[in-house]
């Protein structure tokens, strides 16, 4: 086996839906660190949007859709990494998991597959948590606790949305789950990239203490059966006013059940792509640059949540098509 310094470091970015993983990934990719990274993104739904939300950078982005990286598409991860290992001039691999992933099976990949184990080293699992919504998610979902428990570094993100007392309570809850992880308070995942890359922080002994069957490749992770994803595409431009009215009304009425909304939209009269994101009822969006040369202009919208009504969402989205389109 190669020495630790010769193997390619891998950083896993995890965290529940809407915590800020893609924001952190974009921060890493836009930093002037002079390193070449391969990026692997996993999305829960059948339609990929996160790849469009990643900044235009030199790094090649590999997208795995329609399954969770810790379950159904884990074999795809091994194949992608195997392909990456044949390349030269690669300083590291960044993996952004779906918000519904348990980090344990992802981390197992770097210990149970012979080629992956000999050529890579798991540098750190970095978990991003939403300071405002973490208490509720710990109460109704298993994944946030799993993600925190396996973390070497935890970003307590969106600190601008909570009081100091609420922030202290969130950190107390995190410490109760994982006393060893290094905590960073962040707004829009802003921190020096050296705090998440090159940490050498993955502690196998600690993980084995927490989960003795880790190296055996045991996987008893079961997703919340109430959580599902629906995706929509439209090839006609949208009315910006119609979309804003519809989405704000929808999130006001159903925001508690809609955990995550994200999309890339084509608005009538605009030459730029519009990136829309929401966590429950808190929504934001902005234009992120022109459509790529030769790319078909198409609006894509993904909802992840509980008790999702596909028909109603499809009808609402289609009603946003511009009048003359």
Secondary structure by P-SEA (a helix, b strand, c coil): cccccccbbbbbbbbcccccaaaaaaaaaaccccbbbbbbbbbcccccccccccccccbbbbbbccccccccaaaaaaaaaaaaaacccccbbbbbcccccccccccccccccaaaaacccccbbbbbbccccaaaaaaccaaaaaaaaaccbbbbcccccccaaaaaaaaaaaaaacccbbbbbbcccccccccccccccccaaaaaaacccccccccccccccccbbbbbbbcccccaaaaaaaaaaaaaaccccccbbbbccccccccbbbbbbbccccccccccccccccccbbbbbbbbcccccaaaaaaaaaaaccccc
